[in-house]
Amino acid sequence: MKFHPTNLEGAYSISLEPFRDERGLFARTFCQREFAEIGHEKEFVQFNHSLNTHKGTIRGLHYQRPPYAEIKLIRCIKGAVYDVLVDVRQESPTFLQHFGIELSAENMTMIYIPEGFAHGFQTLEDETELIYHHTAFYTPGVESGLKFDDPTLGIRWPLPPSVISDKDQNYPSISQTFTGLTL
C-alpha cells in the first residue's frame, strides 16, 4: 500500500499494490504496521457494505459527534463513486475545507478519513458498492451531517443528484450547524 496525504491533515488516499499473475490479483487492504506509520492506533470495530442502485445517488455528508467520532476506511468494490470528506474540526486550519477523489473497483484506491470529518459520496455508475471500516460503533442520536449542496462548502458533484434521502436533503446549513461562526 502507498499512503498519499491529502490537503486535509490526517486524511490519506491509499493506493493498493496488487500482485497479478495468471490467476488474477491479490492485494492487502490493511496492515496494522503500515497504518501505524501514519498514526493509526484504533481498532476497526464495525464493517459496513453499501449498495447503491442508481448512478447519481448521493449519500452524506455524515459524521458522528464526539466522543463517538470515528475513523473510516472506505473502498469501492464495484462501480465508481466521487468520494468527499469535509473537515469539521473547528480548531483545524482546514476547517470546512473538503477533498474529493474518485474511488472505483478499477483504480482500487481507498480513502482514510480521520475523526472529525464528514463523509459522503456520489455514485458514478449504477449498482455501485462500497465497504466501510469504522473505529466506533454506530450510535443513534449522535450522528449528524452537512447539507451536500451547502454553498459554503462549494462541493462540485460530478453529476446532477438522482437519488438522495430526505434526511440528507434536510441537514441544516453550515451557519446553522456551527452557530456563531463568521463565514
C-alpha positions, 0 to 999 in steps of 0.5 A: 500500500502507498499512503498519499496525504491529502490537503486535509491533515490526517486524511490519506488516499491509499493506493493498493499494490496488487500482485497479478499473475495468471490467476488474477490479483491479490492485494492487502487492504490493511496492515496494522504496521503500515497504518501505524506509520501514519498514526493509526492506533484504533481498532476497526470495530464495525464493517459496513457494505453499501449498495447503491442502485442508481448512478447519481445517488448521493449519500452524506455528508455524515459524521458522528459527534464526539466522543463517538467520532470515528475513523473510516476506511472506505473502498469501492468494490464495484462501480465508481463513486466521487468520494468527499470528506469535509473537515469539521474540526473547528480548531483545524486550519482546514476547517470546512475545507473538503477533498474529493477523489474518485474511488472505483473497483478499477483504480482500487484506491481507498480513502482514510478519513480521520475523526472529525470529518464528514463523509459522503459520496456520489455514485458514478455508475449504477449498482455501485458498492462500497465497504466501510471500516469504522473505529466506533460503533454506530450510535443513534442520536449522535450522528449528524451531517452537512447539507451536500449542496451547502454553498459554503462548502462549494462541493462540485458533484460530478453529476446532477443528484438522482437519488438522495434521502430526505434526511440528507436533503434536510441537514441544516446549513453550515451557519446553522450547524456551527452557530456563531461562526463568521463565514 
